[in-house]
């Protein structure tokens, strides 16, 4: 419980939450881009 209090009440805890959130959003974005490129490449090679 102390860890959660430190995570959301200190400046280094809030920065950690911001970095973790940013990395997760970036991972979802890259997955969407890569899967889109895979679909586009697959469609162009099967013509």
mmCIF file of the N, C-alpha and C atoms, coordinates in Angstrom:
data_MODEL
# 
_entry.id   MODEL 
# 
loop_
_atom_site.group_PDB 
_atom_site.id 
_atom_site.type_symbol 
_atom_site.label_atom_id 
_atom_site.label_alt_id 
_atom_site.label_comp_id 
_atom_site.label_asym_id 
_atom_site.label_entity_id 
_atom_site.label_seq_id 
_atom_site.pdbx_PDB_ins_code 
_atom_site.Cartn_x 
_atom_site.Cartn_y 
_atom_site.Cartn_z 
_atom_site.occupancy 
_atom_site.B_iso_or_equiv 
_atom_site.pdbx_formal_charge 
_atom_site.auth_seq_id 
_atom_site.auth_comp_id 
_atom_site.auth_asym_id 
_atom_site.auth_atom_id 
_atom_site.pdbx_PDB_model_num 
ATOM 1   N N  . UNK A 1 1  ? 0.816  -1.190  0.000   1.00 0.00 ? 1  UNK A N  1 
ATOM 2   C CA . UNK A 1 1  ? 0.000  0.000   0.000   1.00 0.00 ? 1  UNK A CA 1 
ATOM 3   C C  . UNK A 1 1  ? 0.863  1.260   0.000   1.00 0.00 ? 1  UNK A C  1 
ATOM 4   N N  . UNK A 1 2  ? 1.967  1.204   0.696   1.00 0.00 ? 2  UNK A N  1 
ATOM 5   C CA . UNK A 1 2  ? 2.886  2.347   0.720   1.00 0.00 ? 2  UNK A CA 1 
ATOM 6   C C  . UNK A 1 2  ? 3.440  2.615   -0.675  1.00 0.00 ? 2  UNK A C  1 
ATOM 7   N N  . UNK A 1 3  ? 3.663  1.556   -1.429  1.00 0.00 ? 3  UNK A N  1 
ATOM 8   C CA . UNK A 1 3  ? 4.192  1.737   -2.789  1.00 0.00 ? 3  UNK A CA 1 
ATOM 9   C C  . UNK A 1 3  ? 3.192  2.483   -3.664  1.00 0.00 ? 3  UNK A C  1 
ATOM 10  N N  . UNK A 1 4  ? 1.908  2.159   -3.549  1.00 0.00 ? 4  UNK A N  1 
ATOM 11  C CA . UNK A 1 4  ? 0.901  2.863   -4.346  1.00 0.00 ? 4  UNK A CA 1 
ATOM 12  C C  . UNK A 1 4  ? 0.778  4.316   -3.917  1.00 0.00 ? 4  UNK A C  1 
ATOM 13  N N  . UNK A 1 5  ? 0.877  4.575   -2.632  1.00 0.00 ? 5  UNK A N  1 
ATOM 14  C CA . UNK A 1 5  ? 0.831  5.955   -2.152  1.00 0.00 ? 5  UNK A CA 1 
ATOM 15  C C  . UNK A 1 5  ? 2.024  6.734   -2.700  1.00 0.00 ? 5  UNK A C  1 
ATOM 16  N N  . UNK A 1 6  ? 3.205  6.130   -2.659  1.00 0.00 ? 6  UNK A N  1 
ATOM 17  C CA . UNK A 1 6  ? 4.392  6.787   -3.215  1.00 0.00 ? 6  UNK A CA 1 
ATOM 18  C C  . UNK A 1 6  ? 4.267  6.984   -4.727  1.00 0.00 ? 6  UNK A C  1 
ATOM 19  N N  . UNK A 1 7  ? 3.667  6.003   -5.399  1.00 0.00 ? 7  UNK A N  1 
ATOM 20  C CA . UNK A 1 7  ? 3.549  6.076   -6.853  1.00 0.00 ? 7  UNK A CA 1 
ATOM 21  C C  . UNK A 1 7  ? 2.695  7.262   -7.287  1.00 0.00 ? 7  UNK A C  1 
ATOM 22  N N  . UNK A 1 8  ? 1.611  7.530   -6.573  1.00 0.00 ? 8  UNK A N  1 
ATOM 23  C CA . UNK A 1 8  ? 0.689  8.570   -7.008  1.00 0.00 ? 8  UNK A CA 1 
ATOM 24  C C  . UNK A 1 8  ? 0.820  9.887   -6.244  1.00 0.00 ? 8  UNK A C  1 
ATOM 25  N N  . UNK A 1 9  ? 1.744  9.958   -5.281  1.00 0.00 ? 9  UNK A N  1 
ATOM 26  C CA . UNK A 1 9  ? 1.829  11.201  -4.505  1.00 0.00 ? 9  UNK A CA 1 
ATOM 27  C C  . UNK A 1 9  ? 3.194  11.876  -4.590  1.00 0.00 ? 9  UNK A C  1 
ATOM 28  N N  . UNK A 1 10 ? 4.168  11.237  -5.202  1.00 0.00 ? 10 UNK A N  1 
ATOM 29  C CA . UNK A 1 10 ? 5.487  11.858  -5.320  1.00 0.00 ? 10 UNK A CA 1 
ATOM 30  C C  . UNK A 1 10 ? 5.748  12.231  -6.769  1.00 0.00 ? 10 UNK A C  1 
ATOM 31  N N  . UNK A 1 11 ? 6.696  13.147  -6.948  1.00 0.00 ? 11 UNK A N  1 
ATOM 32  C CA . UNK A 1 11 ? 6.992  13.579  -8.314  1.00 0.00 ? 11 UNK A CA 1 
ATOM 33  C C  . UNK A 1 11 ? 7.628  12.469  -9.134  1.00 0.00 ? 11 UNK A C  1 
ATOM 34  N N  . UNK A 1 12 ? 8.513  11.683  -8.546  1.00 0.00 ? 12 UNK A N  1 
ATOM 35  C CA . UNK A 1 12 ? 9.125  10.586  -9.304  1.00 0.00 ? 12 UNK A CA 1 
ATOM 36  C C  . UNK A 1 12 ? 8.124  9.463   -9.557  1.00 0.00 ? 12 UNK A C  1 
ATOM 37  N N  . UNK A 1 13 ? 7.154  9.289   -8.686  1.00 0.00 ? 13 UNK A N  1 
ATOM 38  C CA . UNK A 1 13 ? 6.109  8.297   -8.919  1.00 0.00 ? 13 UNK A CA 1 
ATOM 39  C C  . UNK A 1 13 ? 5.204  8.698   -10.067 1.00 0.00 ? 13 UNK A C  1 
ATOM 40  N N  . UNK A 1 14 ? 4.810  9.963   -10.083 1.00 0.00 ? 14 UNK A N  1 
ATOM 41  C CA . UNK A 1 14 ? 3.951  10.445  -11.166 1.00 0.00 ? 14 UNK A CA 1 
ATOM 42  C C  . UNK A 1 14 ? 4.679  10.426  -12.502 1.00 0.00 ? 14 UNK A C  1 
ATOM 43  N N  . UNK A 1 15 ? 5.977  10.727  -12.492 1.00 0.00 ? 15 UNK A N  1 
ATOM 44  C CA . UNK A 1 15 ? 6.752  10.650  -13.732 1.00 0.00 ? 15 UNK A CA 1 
ATOM 45  C C  . UNK A 1 15 ? 6.847  9.203   -14.207 1.00 0.00 ? 15 UNK A C  1 
ATOM 46  N N  . UNK A 1 16 ? 6.962  8.265   -13.293 1.00 0.00 ? 16 UNK A N  1 
ATOM 47  C CA . UNK A 1 16 ? 6.978  6.851   -13.663 1.00 0.00 ? 16 UNK A CA 1 
ATOM 48  C C  . UNK A 1 16 ? 5.661  6.440   -14.307 1.00 0.00 ? 16 UNK A C  1 
ATOM 49  N N  . UNK A 1 17 ? 4.550  6.883   -13.742 1.00 0.00 ? 17 UNK A N  1 
ATOM 50  C CA . UNK A 1 17 ? 3.244  6.581   -14.322 1.00 0.00 ? 17 UNK A CA 1 
ATOM 51  C C  . UNK A 1 17 ? 3.141  7.186   -15.715 1.00 0.00 ? 17 UNK A C  1 
ATOM 52  N N  . UNK A 1 18 ? 3.627  8.410   -15.890 1.00 0.00 ? 18 UNK A N  1 
ATOM 53  C CA . UNK A 1 18 ? 3.578  9.059   -17.197 1.00 0.00 ? 18 UNK A CA 1 
ATOM 54  C C  . UNK A 1 18 ? 4.411  8.291   -18.217 1.00 0.00 ? 18 UNK A C  1 
ATOM 55  N N  . UNK A 1 19 ? 5.595  7.845   -17.836 1.00 0.00 ? 19 UNK A N  1 
ATOM 56  C CA . UNK A 1 19 ? 6.463  7.108   -18.756 1.00 0.00 ? 19 UNK A CA 1 
ATOM 57  C C  . UNK A 1 19 ? 5.851  5.759   -19.108 1.00 0.00 ? 19 UNK A C  1 
ATOM 58  N N  . UNK A 1 20 ? 5.307  5.056   -18.130 1.00 0.00 ? 20 UNK A N  1 
ATOM 59  C CA . UNK A 1 20 ? 4.676  3.757   -18.387 1.00 0.00 ? 20 UNK A CA 1 
ATOM 60  C C  . UNK A 1 20 ? 3.492  3.929   -19.325 1.00 0.00 ? 20 UNK A C  1 
ATOM 61  N N  . UNK A 1 21 ? 2.675  4.956   -19.103 1.00 0.00 ? 21 UNK A N  1 
ATOM 62  C CA . UNK A 1 21 ? 1.530  5.222   -19.972 1.00 0.00 ? 21 UNK A CA 1 
ATOM 63  C C  . UNK A 1 21 ? 1.983  5.552   -21.381 1.00 0.00 ? 21 UNK A C  1 
ATOM 64  N N  . UNK A 1 22 ? 3.009  6.393   -21.506 1.00 0.00 ? 22 UNK A N  1 
ATOM 65  C CA . UNK A 1 22 ? 3.523  6.760   -22.818 1.00 0.00 ? 22 UNK A CA 1 
ATOM 66  C C  . UNK A 1 22 ? 4.040  5.538   -23.576 1.00 0.00 ? 22 UNK A C  1 
ATOM 67  N N  . UNK A 1 23 ? 4.763  4.661   -22.896 1.00 0.00 ? 23 UNK A N  1 
ATOM 68  C CA . UNK A 1 23 ? 5.317  3.469   -23.544 1.00 0.00 ? 23 UNK A CA 1 
ATOM 69  C C  . UNK A 1 23 ? 4.190  2.538   -23.995 1.00 0.00 ? 23 UNK A C  1 
ATOM 70  N N  . UNK A 1 24 ? 3.154  2.385   -23.192 1.00 0.00 ? 24 UNK A N  1 
ATOM 71  C CA . UNK A 1 24 ? 2.036  1.528   -23.588 1.00 0.00 ? 24 UNK A CA 1 
ATOM 72  C C  . UNK A 1 24 ? 1.289  2.101   -24.789 1.00 0.00 ? 24 UNK A C  1 
ATOM 73  N N  . UNK A 1 25 ? 1.071  3.415   -24.797 1.00 0.00 ? 25 UNK A N  1 
ATOM 74  C CA . UNK A 1 25 ? 0.408  4.047   -25.942 1.00 0.00 ? 25 UNK A CA 1 
ATOM 75  C C  . UNK A 1 25 ? 1.266  3.908   -27.195 1.00 0.00 ? 25 UNK A C  1 
ATOM 76  N N  . UNK A 1 26 ? 2.577  4.077   -27.052 1.00 0.00 ? 26 UNK A N  1 
ATOM 77  C CA . UNK A 1 26 ? 3.481  3.941   -28.186 1.00 0.00 ? 26 UNK A CA 1 
ATOM 78  C C  . UNK A 1 26 ? 3.473  2.500   -28.709 1.00 0.00 ? 26 UNK A C  1 
ATOM 79  N N  . UNK A 1 27 ? 3.399  1.514   -27.816 1.00 0.00 ? 27 UNK A N  1 
ATOM 80  C CA . UNK A 1 27 ? 3.363  0.118   -28.245 1.00 0.00 ? 27 UNK A CA 1 
ATOM 81  C C  . UNK A 1 27 ? 2.093  -0.178  -29.029 1.00 0.00 ? 27 UNK A C  1 
ATOM 82  N N  . UNK A 1 28 ? 0.955  0.331   -28.583 1.00 0.00 ? 28 UNK A N  1 
ATOM 83  C CA . UNK A 1 28 ? -0.303 0.125   -29.307 1.00 0.00 ? 28 UNK A CA 1 
ATOM 84  C C  . UNK A 1 28 ? -0.240 0.794   -30.675 1.00 0.00 ? 28 UNK A C  1 
ATOM 85  N N  . UNK A 1 29 ? 0.315  1.994   -30.728 1.00 0.00 ? 29 UNK A N  1 
ATOM 86  C CA . UNK A 1 29 ? 0.440  2.705   -32.008 1.00 0.00 ? 29 UNK A CA 1 
ATOM 87  C C  . UNK A 1 29 ? 1.313  1.917   -32.991 1.00 0.00 ? 29 UNK A C  1 
ATOM 88  N N  . UNK A 1 30 ? 2.472  1.454   -32.524 1.00 0.00 ? 30 UNK A N  1 
ATOM 89  C CA . UNK A 1 30 ? 3.357  0.704   -33.417 1.00 0.00 ? 30 UNK A CA 1 
ATOM 90  C C  . UNK A 1 30 ? 2.728  -0.610  -33.860 1.00 0.00 ? 30 UNK A C  1 
ATOM 91  N N  . UNK A 1 31 ? 1.990  -1.268  -32.976 1.00 0.00 ? 31 UNK A N  1 
ATOM 92  C CA . UNK A 1 31 ? 1.311  -2.497  -33.385 1.00 0.00 ? 31 UNK A CA 1 
ATOM 93  C C  . UNK A 1 31 ? 0.298  -2.214  -34.487 1.00 0.00 ? 31 UNK A C  1 
ATOM 94  N N  . UNK A 1 32 ? -0.454 -1.132  -34.356 1.00 0.00 ? 32 UNK A N  1 
ATOM 95  C CA . UNK A 1 32 ? -1.425 -0.774  -35.401 1.00 0.00 ? 32 UNK A CA 1 
ATOM 96  C C  . UNK A 1 32 ? -0.720 -0.460  -36.718 1.00 0.00 ? 32 UNK A C  1 
ATOM 97  N N  . UNK A 1 33 ? 0.368  0.272   -36.660 1.00 0.00 ? 33 UNK A N  1 
ATOM 98  C CA . UNK A 1 33 ? 1.106  0.613   -37.879 1.00 0.00 ? 33 UNK A CA 1 
ATOM 99  C C  . UNK A 1 33 ? 1.685  -0.642  -38.519 1.00 0.00 ? 33 UNK A C  1 
ATOM 100 N N  . UNK A 1 34 ? 2.321  -1.499  -37.731 1.00 0.00 ? 34 UNK A N  1 
ATOM 101 C CA . UNK A 1 34 ? 2.955  -2.688  -38.294 1.00 0.00 ? 34 UNK A CA 1 
ATOM 102 C C  . UNK A 1 34 ? 1.928  -3.657  -38.860 1.00 0.00 ? 34 UNK A C  1 
ATOM 103 N N  . UNK A 1 35 ? 0.806  -3.854  -38.164 1.00 0.00 ? 35 UNK A N  1 
ATOM 104 C CA . UNK A 1 35 ? -0.217 -4.751  -38.690 1.00 0.00 ? 35 UNK A CA 1 
ATOM 105 C C  . UNK A 1 35 ? -0.845 -4.164  -39.953 1.00 0.00 ? 35 UNK A C  1 
ATOM 106 N N  . UNK A 1 36 ? -0.979 -2.848  -40.002 1.00 0.00 ? 36 UNK A N  1 
ATOM 107 C CA . UNK A 1 36 ? -1.491 -2.216  -41.222 1.00 0.00 ? 36 UNK A CA 1 
ATOM 108 C C  . UNK A 1 36 ? -0.548 -2.412  -42.389 1.00 0.00 ? 36 UNK A C  1 
ATOM 109 N N  . UNK A 1 37 ? 0.743  -2.270  -42.137 1.00 0.00 ? 37 UNK A N  1 
ATOM 110 C CA . UNK A 1 37 ? 1.720  -2.486  -43.203 1.00 0.00 ? 37 UNK A CA 1 
ATOM 111 C C  . UNK A 1 37 ? 1.758  -3.947  -43.631 1.00 0.00 ? 37 UNK A C  1 
ATOM 112 N N  . UNK A 1 38 ? 1.594  -4.860  -42.694 1.00 0.00 ? 38 UNK A N  1 
ATOM 113 C CA . UNK A 1 38 ? 1.568  -6.285  -43.042 1.00 0.00 ? 38 UNK A CA 1 
ATOM 114 C C  . UNK A 1 38 ? 0.364  -6.601  -43.919 1.00 0.00 ? 38 UNK A C  1 
ATOM 115 N N  . UNK A 1 39 ? -0.797 -6.028  -43.599 1.00 0.00 ? 39 UNK A N  1 
ATOM 116 C CA . UNK A 1 39 ? -1.979 -6.260  -44.427 1.00 0.00 ? 39 UNK A CA 1 
ATOM 117 C C  . UNK A 1 39 ? -1.795 -5.665  -45.817 1.00 0.00 ? 39 UNK A C  1 
ATOM 118 N N  . UNK A 1 40 ? -1.223 -4.467  -45.883 1.00 0.00 ? 40 UNK A N  1 
ATOM 119 C CA . UNK A 1 40 ? -1.013 -3.792  -47.157 1.00 0.00 ? 40 UNK A CA 1 
ATOM 120 C C  . UNK A 1 40 ? -0.027 -4.587  -48.023 1.00 0.00 ? 40 UNK A C  1 
ATOM 121 N N  . UNK A 1 41 ? 1.023  -5.090  -47.421 1.00 0.00 ? 41 UNK A N  1 
ATOM 122 C CA . UNK A 1 41 ? 2.017  -5.870  -48.162 1.00 0.00 ? 41 UNK A CA 1 
ATOM 123 C C  . UNK A 1 41 ? 1.418  -7.192  -48.623 1.00 0.00 ? 41 UNK A C  1 
ATOM 124 N N  . UNK A 1 42 ? 0.629  -7.804  -47.768 1.00 0.00 ? 42 UNK A N  1 
ATOM 125 C CA . UNK A 1 42 ? -0.011 -9.080  -48.141 1.00 0.00 ? 42 UNK A CA 1 
ATOM 126 C C  . UNK A 1 42 ? -0.981 -8.916  -49.282 1.00 0.00 ? 42 UNK A C  1 
ATOM 127 N N  . UNK A 1 43 ? -1.728 -7.829  -49.300 1.00 0.00 ? 43 UNK A N  1 
ATOM 128 C CA . UNK A 1 43 ? -2.702 -7.597  -50.368 1.00 0.00 ? 43 UNK A CA 1 
ATOM 129 C C  . UNK A 1 43 ? -2.008 -7.327  -51.693 1.00 0.00 ? 43 UNK A C  1 
ATOM 130 N N  . UNK A 1 44 ? -0.883 -6.610  -51.654 1.00 0.00 ? 44 UNK A N  1 
ATOM 131 C CA . UNK A 1 44 ? -0.201 -6.260  -52.906 1.00 0.00 ? 44 UNK A CA 1 
ATOM 132 C C  . UNK A 1 44 ? 0.543  -7.456  -53.509 1.00 0.00 ? 44 UNK A C  1 
ATOM 133 N N  . UNK A 1 45 ? 0.959  -8.408  -52.710 1.00 0.00 ? 45 UNK A N  1 
ATOM 134 C CA . UNK A 1 45 ? 1.703  -9.542  -53.249 1.00 0.00 ? 45 UNK A CA 1 
ATOM 135 C C  . UNK A 1 45 ? 0.793  -10.657 -53.746 1.00 0.00 ? 45 UNK A C  1 
ATOM 136 N N  . UNK A 1 46 ? -0.486 -10.655 -53.332 1.00 0.00 ? 46 UNK A N  1 
ATOM 137 C CA . UNK A 1 46 ? -1.400 -11.720 -53.748 1.00 0.00 ? 46 UNK A CA 1 
ATOM 138 C C  . UNK A 1 46 ? -2.285 -11.325 -54.906 1.00 0.00 ? 46 UNK A C  1 
ATOM 139 N N  . UNK A 1 47 ? -1.916 -10.317 -55.668 1.00 0.00 ? 47 UNK A N  1 
ATOM 140 C CA . UNK A 1 47 ? -2.735 -9.905  -56.825 1.00 0.00 ? 47 UNK A CA 1 
ATOM 141 C C  . UNK A 1 47 ? -2.491 -10.800 -58.001 1.00 0.00 ? 47 UNK A C  1 
# 
